[in-house]
Amino acid sequence: MARARASKELRLPLRCVALLGLALLGARPAAAAAAPKAVTAHLAAKWPETPLLLEASEFMAEESNEKFWQFVETVRELAVYKQTASDYSYYNLILKKAGQFLDNIHINLLKFAFSIRAHSPTIQMFQQVAAAEPPPDRCNAFVVIHRERTCKTNEIKKLLNKAASRPRPYLFEKDHKFPTVNENLPVVILYAEIGTREFAEFHRVLSKKSKNGKIAYVLRHYIKKPSSRKMLLSGYGVELAIKDTEYKALDDIQIKTTTDATTEKETEADEVQGFLFGKLKEIYSDLKDNLTIFQKYLIESSKEMTPLKVWELQDLSFQAASQIVSTPVYDAIKLMKDISQNFPIKARSLTRIAVNELMRKEIQENQKDLRDRFDIKPGDARLFINGLLVDMDVYDPFSILDMLKSEGKLMSGLKNLGFNDEDMSKFLKLNLPVWSYDYVLDIRHPSIVWVNDLENDGAYVNWPKSCWEFLKPVLHGTVPSIRRNFHNLVLFIDPAQEYTLDFISLAEFFYYNEIPLRIGFVFILSVDNEVDGAADAGAALWRAFNYIEESYDVSEAFISMIHMYQKVKGGVLTVDNVKSVLQNKAPHTDILDILGTGSKYDKRRAAGTSFYKMTGLDSLPQALYNGEPIDLTEMSTEELKGAVLEKMLDAFTYLQRDVFMGTLNDEINAIDFLMDKNNVVPRLNSLILHTEPQYLNLISSSVTAEIEDFSTFSFLDSQDKSSVIAQSMHYLTAEDDVVSAVTVWIVADFDMPSGRKLLSNALKHMETSVHTRLGIIYNPTLKINEENTVISRGILAAFLTHKNSLLRRFLRELAKEETAEAIYSGEKIKTFLNMEMDKNAFEKKYNTVGVNIFRTHQLFCQDVLKLQPGKVGIVSNGKFLGPLHEEFYVEDFHLIEKTTFSNSVEKIKDIVENMEINSKHLSDLVMKIDALVSSLPVRSSQPITLLREDHSVIKINPPENDLFFDVIAIVDPLTREAQKMAQLLVVLGKIVNTRIKLFMNCRSKLSEAPLGSFYRFVLEPELMSGANSSPSDGPVAKFLDIPESHLLTLNMITPEGWLVETVRSNCDLDNINLKDTGGIATAEYELEHLLLEGHCFDLTTEQPPQGLQFTLGTENNPAVVDTIVMANLGYFQLKANPGAWILKLREGKSEDIYDIVGHEGTDSETDMGDVIVVLDTFKSKILKIEVKKKSGKIMEDILADKHEDKGMWESIKSFAKSLHKDDKKENDILNIFSVASGHLYERFLRIMMLSVLQHTKTPVKFWFLKNYLSPTFKIETLVI
């Protein structure tokens, strides 16, 4: 019945079809339709397809090293299944195994990572490293032990015997290191393919040895038999531009015909102008050919590309928006994609759309609001994911994957903490600042001896005092002289060292020239109580200085010190130098009374040395400007003088701004204004400020365990171990029910002096802290029993039975060494209890607490913190620092609190305090959220809202009732950004659960066509399977139903840093004429190189060393490619591919004149001989290289001509110079350049090349731009 009804309803149209088909064909009978016309393009990697299992392991490695090894253990022989299962089944098996360690969000992101092959470069990098070993013959897997190799597990023991006598290998950051506490062991590097039997055999042996503390086991991927299949890439755009045909550019040679069944089928649009041709052909199979002809006619008639009149263009963007917003919401993005990517054939139909005036008015109101609040203009495009801006010009799919992973971790973590969508959004909107200031020392310390005071000394009495003087005009390069101590220089001087003479000369220059600079000294002197000033120049200087200051004033003492150093002959001050000046100042005083051992002028001699140690500064010499350390590396006195004046000018600029903004006025103390800033700290501890910390995941999973249950605890992973520790922790706080923003755990053996000293310093910090609470992690050194944990059990019992001030006083007593000695001598611990303490409760807990908790804590230290027994560490809001190799001062605890509190935690605390949550858990929440947020890349969220959303905004709610990503897109539908954004939004909606708001940011009064090309953005949410679960052809850009009447040009638009070239095509890609193409025009591209970019500067001149040349290569082939440093910002670029490369100065003048003295963005330390650069991602990599001329080469110019072997750049330069020479030599080379493209001009080139070669005896060099040449021409040129 249904079929009959359909037949009846469609009978009339079918008659029309038949009649029209006959009319179109004349009197010809129905025949097979002509082959459809289409253009396809794809991009393949230069290296073979990499196994998905290895890519999955790299995805796990980015989650954590622990998850990587857990995954490896699960799939160690999984590749065996690949021999019997289909590719699609094997793909699903990998996802199933990965699902044991990932949540739903990250499983979908793993699929997306597979789709864009995000981790393939990492696999190829390891493959290149393995090839450099090189691999032994006939080995599917092998190990390298300190340069010795073997394929057999039974030979490992023999190679380990003398491993220590051979050089240790260099390990890359991406190397997979098996978890171990002690890394100072023989390194065994396994090269193998995860999932194979050979890998499983080696892994079993090596993991066992590593667990037993015998070796450091490192895994690198190695594929013995790489795939023969090409790996197609995605994440790029393909443009089919309509070409201007004012002149002939076509080659008349016959174009080859290509047909593709899949593409041919896709070209047949099912619905055309209301006809469902798929259904019609199914019902009337006997009329299939006629229907196809009619279908093609309708398609061609709808693809009119006649130019539009100016008046037709004006509202085109609003007309496109009207059509999009009037479509059902779930089809709106697809429609925007169709309109924007096929605009040339959609433009005519858009002119017939009536603009919704309510939509127009709302768009204009929103545009005014967006311009005022966010500086977003009509036509601008913005994409926000959870408030984070995605720059469409910079971000590629690989960067977006990283963003989604990071946001997914944050959202999952907040959900596991129990937050609902509303509360979660508050944390997602957090705008966490990037700390852009260097930390500086607080110079308000009594050990600094100030020799002048701008505010009080008579020498400066005529200077103006008001800070408003900063706003008055001054000569360029000068600082106004104001009687305020806004500029302060502190010099650390050791009279026993030669540099002190330079420092005194520097201070003399500033003092006598009345530079508005307060000068202070920190004297680094002997701390020996009985030092004799008659024999020690440092003690003599200090005592003489104090005597003169007491007898006269500090200025006179400073002037006398200058006179003492003016008498220095051998570079170091002597006692005689001091005596000669002092004799003139005190002619009637016994010098020995001043300088001798019992001198009364020796007060606080050790204060300077103590302050210097406390600051955490590196080795002397040291100088501070307003507390900021000055880099004195190889700096002369004149250079230091210039550096200080430059810093004064910089400070002057900031002070001007502060005065202008009203944050600085005459009522504010200058020193307090400078030293009360957030970046001022009491100590510069590099471990706290400059070490990459380890962050603990403190958020619990479904697994729970008691802290005393050691056996269960031992089976937990790191996250669950950390969570159990956090849940069972007891704290010392200042008061009850106070939310502590900073949670500090001190890790130590408190039955050892080092642990008690750490506890003592922590308690001193707690006396003044208002933000910190203190917890204890026990890491015993000796065998865990009651005898070896006497004090630790006392600390634990006190935490379990007391709190606040009572607890703090008892802990302070236990931290004393005399208390520990008394307890170990047999005195009962209860005798040290305070009178107010509950002695019965304490004693009962002390006697019953047991030692299992210490075993649990020690295992946590070993497995999670990677601390050996007895080692010391600090955990601050989940940020672990350790092991500590030196004393952790009270000031270090101040520094930890300051740095932690000044980041995100203050905002987190404010949000948490305003929630209706039990106050008992608020501090825990702050700690866990801060640990979560701090472990992720710094995020800067910008909450975007629209004034009205009724008529101009497409709102797509999340399809799943679960965590969702909030996506806000602002775009004009007729822009290049819309062409790319539409496909990205489609893919995002399939990858993750999203709530999308799409605002039409249309431009009005267009005067020209907004788009002039067809466009495809090649991106899929996951790998697609072909028929019968076979592999699909991969991501391909397909242009279907393209008009045949226009000449077209195909362009690839790739992410920054990709160099691609055409390797195969069946037509002239610069001049595609579908009318003459017998079938489908195809183009195959290859990713030839990944660009390695950088900037280079001369450290001395701070200018680019123009003409400097670098080479990039390997140990066996040091100069694979070379490049030259440009004058513009010192820019250079090198063509590379995934691998580990060595960057060097090119042999010759570059290497002779310069040394590399610093580098950033590389994978090696600055003090290493070689600069190692690892390329393991599709994303652009940028280096910063600092060079310096060698001593004796300062005056040499690298661009000066000299006879040496010439590279490519020198060849080009020589050629350019030779153009101006009149005298020709027999061995001159004829250089011919061409930038032509297209088959027609390539024919002319071939004719010209053959003609030149036949008619000249001079050697000829032809120079072409490779990327512009067709594959055919490149092959034929090699023959010529």
Buried (B, 14 or more C-beta within 10 A) or exposed (E): EEEEEBEEEBEEEBEEBBEBBBEEBEEEEBEEBEBBBBBBBBBBBBBBBBBBBBBBBBBBBBBBBBBBBBBBEEBBBBBEBBEEBBBBEBBBBBBEBBEEBBBBBBBBBBBBBBBBBBBBBBBBBBBBBBBEBEBEEEBBBBBBBBEBBBBEBEBBEEBBEEBEEEEBBEBBEBBBBBBBBEEEBBBBBBBBBBBBEBBBBBBEBBBEBBEEEBBBBBBBBBBBEBEEEBBBBBBBBBBBBBBEEEEEBBBEEEBEEBEBEBBBEBBBBEEBEEBEBBEBBEBBEEBBBBBBBBBBBBBEEBBEEEEBEEEBBBBBBBBBBBBBBBBEEEEBBBBBBBBBBBBBBBBBEBBEBEBBEEBBEBBBBBBEBBEEEBEBEBBBBBBBBBBBBBEBEEBBBBBBBBBBBBBBBBBBBBBBBEBEEEBBBBBBBBEBEEEEEEBBBBBBBEBBBBBBBBBEBEEBEEBEBBBBBBEEEEEEEEBBBBBBBBBBBBBBBBBBBEBBBBBBBBBBBBBEEEBBBBBBBBBBBBEEEEBBBBEBBBBBBBBBBBBBBEBEEBBBBBBBBBBBBEEBEEEBBBBEBBBEBBEEBBEEEEBBBBBBBEBEBBEEBBBBBEBBBBBBBEEBBBBBBBBBBBEBEEBEBEEBBEBBBEBBEEBBEEBBEBBEEEEBEEEBEBBEBBBEEEBBBBBBBEBBBEEEBBBBBBBBEEBEBBBBEBEBBEEBBBBBBBBBBBBBBBBBBBEEEBBBBBBBBBBBBBBBEBBBBBBBBBBBBBEEBEBBBBBBBBBBBEEBEEEBBBBBBBBBBBBBBBBEBBBBBBBBBBBEEEBBEBBEEEEEBBEBBEEEBEEEEBBEBBEEBEBBBBBBBBBBBBBBBBBEBBBBBBBBBBBBBBBBEEEBBBBBBBBBBBBBBBBBBBBBBEBBBEEEBEEEEBBBBBBBBBBBBBBBEEBEBEEBEBEBBEBBBBEBEBEEEEBBBBBBBBBBBBBBBBBBBBBBBBBBBBBBBBBBBBBBBBBBEBEEBBBEBBBBBBBBBBBEBEEEBEBBEBBBBBBBBBBEEBBBBBBBBBBEBBBBBBBEBBBBBBBBBBEEBBBBBBBBBBBBBBBBBBBBBBBBEEEBBBBBBBBBBBEEEBBBBBBBBBEEEBBBBBBBBBBBBBBBBBBBBBBBBBBBBBBEBBBBEEEEEBBBBBBBBBBBBBBBBBBBBEEEBEEBEBEEEEEEEEBEBBEBBEBEEEEEEEEEEEEEEEBEEBEBBBBBBBBEBBEBBEEBEEEEEEEEEBEBEEEBBBBBBBEBBEEE
